[in-house]
């Protein structure tokens, strides 16, 4: 079973989950296992990026970019299931 099929199977019957640390820069989302990993991915595309323009957050199982505060609420809701 591939990653996408496995991810879908694990999430059936559950609400939104946090999948990866993410950074948003110039409208694009870069993910990683942590924010440093996401920054490494961002640097491949934008070697001369401006750090003050980078927004930290998380990507979710519903393909959304959310803030740290939103991520806390998602985790709380998932833990209550």
C-alpha positions as CSV (number, residue, x, y, z in Angstrom):
1,X,0.0,0.0,0.0
2,X,1.4,3.4,-1.0
3,X,1.8,6.4,1.3
4,X,-1.4,8.1,0.1
5,X,-3.5,5.0,0.4
6,X,-2.1,4.3,3.9
7,X,-2.7,8.0,4.9
8,X,-6.3,7.8,3.8
9,X,-6.9,4.5,5.5
10,X,-5.5,5.8,8.8
11,X,-7.7,8.9,8.7
12,X,-11.1,7.3,7.9
13,X,-13.6,8.2,10.6
14,X,-11.4,10.8,12.1
15,X,-11.5,14.6,12.0
16,X,-8.7,16.7,10.7
17,X,-5.2,15.9,11.8
18,X,-1.8,17.6,11.7
19,X,0.5,16.0,9.2
20,X,3.7,18.1,8.8
21,X,5.4,21.3,10.0
22,X,4.9,23.8,7.2
23,X,6.1,27.2,6.0
24,X,4.2,29.5,3.6
25,X,6.2,31.8,1.4
26,X,5.0,33.7,-1.6
27,X,1.8,31.7,-1.5
28,X,3.6,28.3,-1.7
29,X,3.6,25.7,1.1
30,X,6.7,23.9,2.0
31,X,6.5,20.9,4.4
32,X,8.9,18.8,6.5
33,X,9.0,16.6,9.6
34,X,9.9,19.8,11.5
35,X,10.1,23.5,10.5
36,X,13.9,23.2,9.8
37,X,13.1,20.5,7.3
38,X,10.4,22.7,5.7
39,X,13.0,25.5,5.6
40,X,15.4,23.3,3.8
41,X,12.8,22.5,1.2
42,X,11.9,26.2,0.8
43,X,15.6,27.1,0.3
44,X,15.8,24.7,-2.7
45,X,13.1,26.8,-4.5
46,X,14.0,30.3,-3.0
47,X,17.7,30.4,-2.1
48,X,17.4,34.2,-1.5
49,X,14.2,34.0,0.5
50,X,13.3,36.8,3.0
51,X,12.9,35.3,6.5
52,X,10.5,38.1,7.6
53,X,8.1,37.0,4.8
54,X,8.0,33.3,5.9
55,X,4.9,32.2,7.9
56,X,5.2,29.2,10.2
57,X,2.3,26.7,10.5
58,X,1.3,23.2,9.8
59,X,-0.3,21.2,7.0
60,X,-3.4,19.1,7.8
61,X,-5.1,16.0,6.5
62,X,-7.6,18.3,4.8
63,X,-4.8,19.9,2.8
64,X,-5.0,23.1,4.8
65,X,-2.2,25.4,6.0
66,X,-3.0,26.4,9.6
67,X,-1.3,28.6,12.2
68,X,0.2,27.2,15.4
69,X,-2.9,28.3,17.3
70,X,-5.2,26.5,14.9
71,X,-3.0,23.4,15.1
72,X,-3.4,23.3,18.9
73,X,-7.2,23.2,18.5
74,X,-7.0,20.5,15.9
75,X,-4.8,18.3,18.1
76,X,-7.2,18.9,21.1
77,X,-10.2,17.9,19.0
78,X,-8.5,14.8,17.6
79,X,-7.4,13.7,21.1
80,X,-11.1,14.0,22.3
81,X,-12.3,11.5,19.7
